[in-house]
Amino acid sequence: MDGRTSVLIIDDDPTHLRIYGWIIDAAGYDALPALVTADRIDFPQGRVDVVVMDYRLTGQVTAVEAAEEAKQRYPDAPIIVLSDVYDLPADIEPYTRVFVRKGEPAKLVATLAQFSKKTAILPGSVA
């Protein structure tokens, strides 16, 4: 690793993993996708500094279970819920630090910067 902040992305949609991976990589972070399948999460190996996760997961794994497992694996990593729900659901609130709605990439990057070791490159800015 080159010292960049590593951001784990937990989602059940491969397209969302790709899109948010691009956004996170473009902002200067290392995006680590973790696909949620029917009954498990494919966690990558290595260090994780921040967790970004979707709330609406299909299959047997709930968002709360995903957050619990992420906290077990990466106890020092803050969890950001990135979802299309309107407000942070009460059941996941104890595990999370902040909520960002999907479709707001600048807000996501700015939020990551709060928990990062480096200054983020905001969308539309020059690196």
N, CA and C atoms as a LAMMPS dump frame, in Angstrom:
ITEM: TIMESTEP
0
ITEM: NUMBER OF ATOMS
381
ITEM: BOX BOUNDS ff ff ff
-5.0000000000000000e+02 5.0000000000000000e+02
-5.0000000000000000e+02 5.0000000000000000e+02
-5.0000000000000000e+02 5.0000000000000000e+02
ITEM: ATOMS id mol type element x y z
1 1 1 N 0.838 -1.178 0
2 1 2 C 0 0 0
3 1 3 C 0.883 1.241 0
4 2 1 N 0.36 2.316 -0.544
5 2 2 C 1.14 3.535 -0.663
6 2 3 C 0.794 4.564 0.401
7 3 1 N 0.095 4.167 1.45
8 3 2 C -0.269 5.096 2.499
9 3 3 C -1.586 5.812 2.261
10 4 1 N -2.215 5.556 1.122
11 4 2 C -3.517 6.168 0.864
12 4 3 C -4.555 5.535 1.775
13 5 1 N -5.596 6.285 2.061
14 5 2 C -6.692 5.771 2.877
15 5 3 C -7.422 4.684 2.101
16 6 1 N -7.638 3.536 2.736
17 6 2 C -8.355 2.439 2.083
18 6 3 C -9.816 2.473 2.514
19 7 1 N -10.7 2.403 1.513
20 7 2 C -12.133 2.523 1.742
21 7 3 C -12.818 1.245 1.27
22 8 1 N -13.38 0.512 2.207
23 8 2 C -14.145 -0.69 1.896
24 8 3 C -15.548 -0.273 1.487
25 9 1 N -16.026 -0.788 0.342
26 9 2 C -17.374 -0.502 -0.14
27 9 3 C -18.163 -1.803 -0.084
28 10 1 N -19.235 -1.818 0.706
29 10 2 C -20.081 -3.004 0.842
30 10 3 C -21.401 -2.731 0.134
31 11 1 N -21.704 -3.54 -0.881
32 11 2 C -22.958 -3.382 -1.626
33 11 3 C -23.296 -4.711 -2.284
34 12 1 N -24.565 -4.914 -2.582
35 12 2 C -24.992 -6.147 -3.248
36 12 3 C -25.145 -5.966 -4.749
37 13 1 N -24.883 -4.772 -5.241
38 13 2 C -25.017 -4.472 -6.664
39 13 3 C -23.627 -4.237 -7.262
40 14 1 N -23.164 -5.141 -8.139
41 14 2 C -21.83 -4.976 -8.731
42 14 3 C -21.656 -3.652 -9.469
43 15 1 N -22.723 -3.141 -10.07
44 15 2 C -22.638 -1.859 -10.775
45 15 3 C -22.376 -0.734 -9.784
46 16 1 N -23.061 -0.734 -8.651
47 16 2 C -22.829 0.296 -7.633
48 16 3 C -21.413 0.185 -7.073
49 17 1 N -20.93 -1.027 -6.882
50 17 2 C -19.55 -1.2 -6.421
51 17 3 C -18.568 -0.564 -7.41
52 18 1 N -18.816 -0.776 -8.691
53 18 2 C -17.943 -0.216 -9.725
54 18 3 C -18.023 1.311 -9.736
55 19 1 N -19.235 1.854 -9.731
56 19 2 C -19.415 3.306 -9.8
57 19 3 C -18.776 3.993 -8.59
58 20 1 N -19.11 3.519 -7.403
59 20 2 C -18.553 4.166 -6.213
60 20 3 C -17.067 3.874 -6.057
61 21 1 N -16.608 2.759 -6.569
62 21 2 C -15.171 2.501 -6.607
63 21 3 C -14.447 3.528 -7.464
64 22 1 N -15.013 3.863 -8.619
65 22 2 C -14.41 4.887 -9.484
66 22 3 C -14.38 6.241 -8.782
67 23 1 N -15.483 6.599 -8.156
68 23 2 C -15.556 7.893 -7.465
69 23 3 C -14.507 7.958 -6.353
70 24 1 N -14.428 6.905 -5.573
71 24 2 C -13.495 6.872 -4.452
72 24 3 C -12.042 6.854 -4.938
73 25 1 N -11.755 6.059 -5.957
74 25 2 C -10.399 6.04 -6.533
75 25 3 C -10.025 7.404 -7.108
76 26 1 N -10.958 8.029 -7.845
77 26 2 C -10.695 9.331 -8.46
78 26 3 C -10.432 10.411 -7.41
79 27 1 N -10.985 10.232 -6.219
80 27 2 C -10.777 11.194 -5.139
81 27 3 C -9.452 10.964 -4.412
82 28 1 N -8.719 9.935 -4.806
83 28 2 C -7.401 9.702 -4.226
84 28 3 C -7.342 8.655 -3.139
85 29 1 N -8.387 7.868 -3.005
86 29 2 C -8.421 6.794 -2.019
87 29 3 C -8.259 5.447 -2.714
88 30 1 N -8.008 4.401 -1.922
89 30 2 C -7.983 3.038 -2.446
90 30 3 C -9.335 2.406 -2.179
91 31 1 N -10.117 2.151 -3.228
92 31 2 C -11.433 1.537 -3.098
93 31 3 C -11.287 0.022 -3.053
94 32 1 N -11.899 -0.585 -2.057
95 32 2 C -11.869 -2.038 -1.886
96 32 3 C -13.308 -2.544 -1.918
97 33 1 N -13.757 -3.114 -3.043
98 33 2 C -15.142 -3.577 -3.13
99 33 3 C -15.366 -4.871 -2.361
100 34 1 N -16.537 -4.956 -1.721
101 34 2 C -16.955 -6.171 -1.014
102 34 3 C -18.383 -6.475 -1.445
103 35 1 N -18.513 -7.456 -2.321
104 35 2 C -19.824 -7.82 -2.844
105 35 3 C -20.595 -8.649 -1.819
106 36 1 N -21.836 -8.248 -1.578
107 36 2 C -22.726 -9.022 -0.724
108 36 3 C -23.482 -9.977 -1.634
109 37 1 N -23.287 -11.274 -1.421
110 37 2 C -23.988 -12.281 -2.203
111 37 3 C -25.206 -12.741 -1.411
112 38 1 N -25.843 -13.786 -1.834
113 38 2 C -27.074 -14.252 -1.193
114 38 3 C -26.924 -14.479 0.308
115 39 1 N -25.767 -15.027 0.73
116 39 2 C -25.642 -15.376 2.144
117 39 3 C -24.316 -14.999 2.791
118 40 1 N -23.513 -14.159 2.127
119 40 2 C -22.237 -13.764 2.729
120 40 3 C -21.697 -12.499 2.057
121 41 1 N -20.632 -11.984 2.64
122 41 2 C -19.944 -10.814 2.092
123 41 3 C -18.542 -11.248 1.704
124 42 1 N -18.131 -10.905 0.506
125 42 2 C -16.781 -11.225 0.031
126 42 3 C -15.817 -10.117 0.465
127 43 1 N -15.329 -10.202 1.711
128 43 2 C -14.421 -9.184 2.223
129 43 3 C -13.043 -9.348 1.594
130 44 1 N -12.413 -8.251 1.191
131 44 2 C -11.057 -8.323 0.657
132 44 3 C -10.039 -8.443 1.794
133 45 1 N -8.849 -8.838 1.463
134 45 2 C -7.754 -8.895 2.427
135 45 3 C -7.154 -7.502 2.551
136 46 1 N -6.5 -7.252 3.664
137 46 2 C -5.761 -6.006 3.816
138 46 3 C -6.387 -5.03 4.788
139 47 1 N -5.737 -3.897 4.893
140 47 2 C -6.127 -2.838 5.816
141 47 3 C -7.363 -2.102 5.3
142 48 1 N -8.24 -1.725 6.214
143 48 2 C -9.413 -0.919 5.887
144 48 3 C -9.455 0.251 6.86
145 49 1 N -9.482 1.466 6.32
146 49 2 C -9.521 2.667 7.156
147 49 3 C -10.936 3.202 7.356
148 50 1 N -11.776 3.068 6.324
149 50 2 C -13.146 3.566 6.363
150 50 3 C -14.029 2.547 5.645
151 51 1 N -15.246 2.351 6.149
152 51 2 C -16.224 1.466 5.509
153 51 3 C -17.372 2.312 4.985
154 52 1 N -17.723 2.083 3.719
155 52 2 C -18.894 2.702 3.1
156 52 3 C -19.81 1.555 2.723
157 53 1 N -21.07 1.613 3.193
158 53 2 C -21.947 0.483 2.918
159 53 3 C -23.364 0.92 2.576
160 54 1 N -23.997 0.108 1.74
161 54 2 C -25.393 0.31 1.378
162 54 3 C -26.271 -0.21 2.51
163 55 1 N -27.446 0.372 2.652
164 55 2 C -28.391 -0.121 3.657
165 55 3 C -29.329 -1.176 3.09
166 56 1 N -29.776 -0.988 1.867
167 56 2 C -30.736 -1.917 1.261
168 56 3 C -29.997 -3.065 0.584
169 57 1 N -29.852 -4.147 1.313
170 57 2 C -29.183 -5.33 0.784
171 57 3 C -30.218 -6.417 0.545
172 58 1 N -30.095 -7.096 -0.579
173 58 2 C -30.985 -8.218 -0.857
174 58 3 C -30.313 -9.493 -0.37
175 59 1 N -31.051 -10.538 -0.265
176 59 2 C -30.488 -11.803 0.194
177 59 3 C -30.644 -11.949 1.692
178 60 1 N -29.875 -12.867 2.261
179 60 2 C -30.01 -13.205 3.675
180 60 3 C -29.233 -12.28 4.599
181 61 1 N -28.232 -11.592 4.087
182 61 2 C -27.408 -10.715 4.911
183 61 3 C -28.086 -9.346 5.008
184 62 1 N -28.374 -8.923 6.241
185 62 2 C -28.973 -7.604 6.437
186 62 3 C -27.874 -6.551 6.579
187 63 1 N -28.256 -5.304 6.475
188 63 2 C -27.296 -4.211 6.646
189 63 3 C -26.719 -4.214 8.061
190 64 1 N -27.545 -4.512 9.042
191 64 2 C -27.061 -4.561 10.426
192 64 3 C -26.035 -5.687 10.59
193 65 1 N -26.305 -6.847 10.004
194 65 2 C -25.335 -7.956 10.066
195 65 3 C -24.038 -7.578 9.353
196 66 1 N -24.149 -6.899 8.217
197 66 2 C -22.952 -6.458 7.491
198 66 3 C -22.159 -5.46 8.331
199 67 1 N -22.845 -4.533 8.98
200 67 2 C -22.17 -3.554 9.834
201 67 3 C -21.498 -4.235 11.027
202 68 1 N -22.178 -5.204 11.629
203 68 2 C -21.592 -5.937 12.753
204 68 3 C -20.325 -6.667 12.334
205 69 1 N -20.375 -7.318 11.174
206 69 2 C -19.193 -8.05 10.708
207 69 3 C -18.059 -7.09 10.349
208 70 1 N -18.4 -5.966 9.732
209 70 2 C -17.374 -4.97 9.405
210 70 3 C -16.725 -4.44 10.678
211 71 1 N -17.522 -4.192 11.717
212 71 2 C -16.977 -3.702 12.989
213 71 3 C -16.069 -4.742 13.649
214 72 1 N -16.425 -6.02 13.512
215 72 2 C -15.575 -7.086 14.063
216 72 3 C -14.241 -7.14 13.33
217 73 1 N -14.291 -7.056 12.018
218 73 2 C -13.072 -7.167 11.215
219 73 3 C -12.205 -5.915 11.281
220 74 1 N -12.846 -4.742 11.322
221 74 2 C -12.141 -3.458 11.251
222 74 3 C -12.658 -2.543 12.367
223 75 1 N -12.328 -2.841 13.618
224 75 2 C -12.926 -2.119 14.746
225 75 3 C -12.645 -0.615 14.768
226 76 1 N -11.56 -0.181 14.154
227 76 2 C -11.216 1.239 14.17
228 76 3 C -11.752 2.007 12.97
229 77 1 N -12.352 1.305 12.016
230 77 2 C -12.841 1.952 10.795
231 77 3 C -14.252 2.496 11.002
232 78 1 N -14.446 3.797 10.8
233 78 2 C -15.804 4.335 10.891
234 78 3 C -16.646 3.815 9.725
235 79 1 N -17.947 3.677 9.963
236 79 2 C -18.862 3.197 8.924
237 79 3 C -19.726 4.358 8.452
238 80 1 N -19.74 4.544 7.131
239 80 2 C -20.599 5.522 6.471
240 80 3 C -21.672 4.746 5.731
241 81 1 N -22.934 5.037 6.022
242 81 2 C -24.024 4.402 5.278
243 81 3 C -24.278 5.241 4.035
244 82 1 N -24.201 4.601 2.874
245 82 2 C -24.446 5.226 1.575
246 82 3 C -25.64 4.499 0.979
247 83 1 N -26.788 5.162 0.937
248 83 2 C -27.982 4.456 0.51
249 83 3 C -28.994 5.412 -0.086
250 84 1 N -30.008 4.836 -0.732
251 84 2 C -31.063 5.648 -1.313
252 84 3 C -32.26 5.799 -0.387
253 85 1 N -32.149 5.372 0.871
254 85 2 C -33.203 5.633 1.848
255 85 3 C -33.14 7.122 2.212
256 86 1 N -34.214 7.666 2.758
257 86 2 C -34.258 9.103 3.023
258 86 3 C -33.544 9.519 4.298
259 87 1 N -33.611 8.709 5.309
260 87 2 C -32.955 9 6.579
261 87 3 C -32.245 7.75 7.065
262 88 1 N -31.325 7.946 7.971
263 88 2 C -30.6 6.809 8.541
264 88 3 C -31.555 5.963 9.373
265 89 1 N -31.745 4.689 9.008
266 89 2 C -32.635 3.817 9.783
267 89 3 C -32.101 3.595 11.197
268 90 1 N -33.002 3.525 12.15
269 90 2 C -32.641 3.409 13.567
270 90 3 C -31.853 2.142 13.876
271 91 1 N -32.137 1.033 13.167
272 91 2 C -31.467 -0.226 13.505
273 91 3 C -29.974 -0.221 13.205
274 92 1 N -29.536 0.603 12.267
275 92 2 C -28.11 0.626 11.915
276 92 3 C -27.38 1.823 12.523
277 93 1 N -28.128 2.742 13.064
278 93 2 C -27.527 3.954 13.62
279 93 3 C -26.424 3.696 14.644
280 94 1 N -26.552 2.699 15.548
281 94 2 C -25.478 2.477 16.534
282 94 3 C -24.128 2.09 15.909
283 95 1 N -24.125 1.626 14.683
284 95 2 C -22.891 1.161 14.034
285 95 3 C -22.227 2.224 13.164
286 96 1 N -22.946 3.284 12.857
287 96 2 C -22.483 4.223 11.834
288 96 3 C -22.08 5.566 12.405
289 97 1 N -21.267 6.259 11.635
290 97 2 C -20.843 7.607 11.998
291 97 3 C -21.628 8.663 11.236
292 98 1 N -22.035 8.329 10.005
293 98 2 C -22.694 9.335 9.166
294 98 3 C -23.491 8.646 8.065
295 99 1 N -24.425 9.379 7.484
296 99 2 C -25.284 8.882 6.407
297 99 3 C -25.155 9.814 5.204
298 100 1 N -24.977 9.222 4.022
299 100 2 C -24.916 9.967 2.764
300 100 3 C -25.858 9.28 1.78
301 101 1 N -26.684 10.066 1.119
302 101 2 C -27.586 9.492 0.112
303 101 3 C -26.819 9.184 -1.167
304 102 1 N -27.174 8.067 -1.802
305 102 2 C -26.59 7.739 -3.102
306 102 3 C -26.949 8.85 -4.083
307 103 1 N -26.069 9.096 -5.028
308 103 2 C -26.299 10.148 -6.01
309 103 3 C -25.7 11.484 -5.606
310 104 1 N -24.961 11.505 -4.497
311 104 2 C -24.309 12.731 -4.03
312 104 3 C -22.802 12.486 -3.897
313 105 1 N -22.098 12.304 -5.03
314 105 2 C -20.674 11.937 -4.942
315 105 3 C -19.803 12.982 -4.259
316 106 1 N -20.09 14.263 -4.451
317 106 2 C -19.276 15.292 -3.798
318 106 3 C -19.431 15.216 -2.277
319 107 1 N -20.629 14.95 -1.816
320 107 2 C -20.859 14.815 -0.371
321 107 3 C -20.16 13.573 0.174
322 108 1 N -20.18 12.48 -0.602
323 108 2 C -19.475 11.273 -0.18
324 108 3 C -17.983 11.548 -0.03
325 109 1 N -17.387 12.182 -1.026
326 109 2 C -15.952 12.468 -0.99
327 109 3 C -15.618 13.422 0.156
328 110 1 N -16.45 14.432 0.354
329 110 2 C -16.223 15.36 1.466
330 110 3 C -16.344 14.636 2.809
331 111 1 N -17.268 13.706 2.905
332 111 2 C -17.435 12.931 4.133
333 111 3 C -16.229 12.024 4.359
334 112 1 N -15.743 11.393 3.3
335 112 2 C -14.546 10.56 3.428
336 112 3 C -13.366 11.38 3.934
337 113 1 N -13.27 12.618 3.474
338 113 2 C -12.16 13.471 3.888
339 113 3 C -12.163 13.711 5.396
340 114 1 N -13.332 13.683 6.015
341 114 2 C -13.42 13.86 7.467
342 114 3 C -12.743 12.722 8.227
343 115 1 N -12.726 11.536 7.62
344 115 2 C -12.19 10.348 8.286
345 115 3 C -10.882 9.877 7.666
346 116 1 N -10.305 10.691 6.813
347 116 2 C -9.151 10.289 6.019
348 116 3 C -7.847 10.837 6.574
349 117 1 N -6.763 10.216 6.114
350 117 2 C -5.42 10.675 6.445
351 117 3 C -4.947 11.75 5.469
352 118 1 N -5.728 12.031 4.424
353 118 2 C -5.292 12.955 3.377
354 118 3 C -6.431 13.858 2.963
355 119 1 N -6.11 14.851 2.186
356 119 2 C -7.121 15.743 1.639
357 119 3 C -7.694 15.098 0.386
358 120 1 N -8.991 15.06 0.301
359 120 2 C -9.661 14.448 -0.851
360 120 3 C -9.601 15.369 -2.048
361 121 1 N -9.726 14.768 -3.217
362 121 2 C -9.856 15.517 -4.462
363 121 3 C -11.35 15.522 -4.781
364 122 1 N -11.989 16.66 -4.619
365 122 2 C -13.411 16.754 -4.842
366 122 3 C -13.722 16.668 -6.326
367 123 1 N -14.858 16.037 -6.69
368 123 2 C -15.243 15.965 -8.099
369 123 3 C -15.312 17.352 -8.702
370 124 1 N -14.707 17.507 -9.877
371 124 2 C -14.719 18.78 -10.577
372 124 3 C -13.527 19.662 -10.252
373 125 1 N -12.693 19.26 -9.289
374 125 2 C -11.522 20.066 -8.956
375 125 3 C -10.299 19.519 -9.689
376 126 1 N -9.257 20.296 -9.716
377 126 2 C -8.01 19.904 -10.379
378 126 3 C -7.064 19.37 -9.331
379 127 1 N -6.5 18.201 -9.592
380 127 2 C -5.582 17.576 -8.624
381 127 3 C -4.238 18.248 -8.641
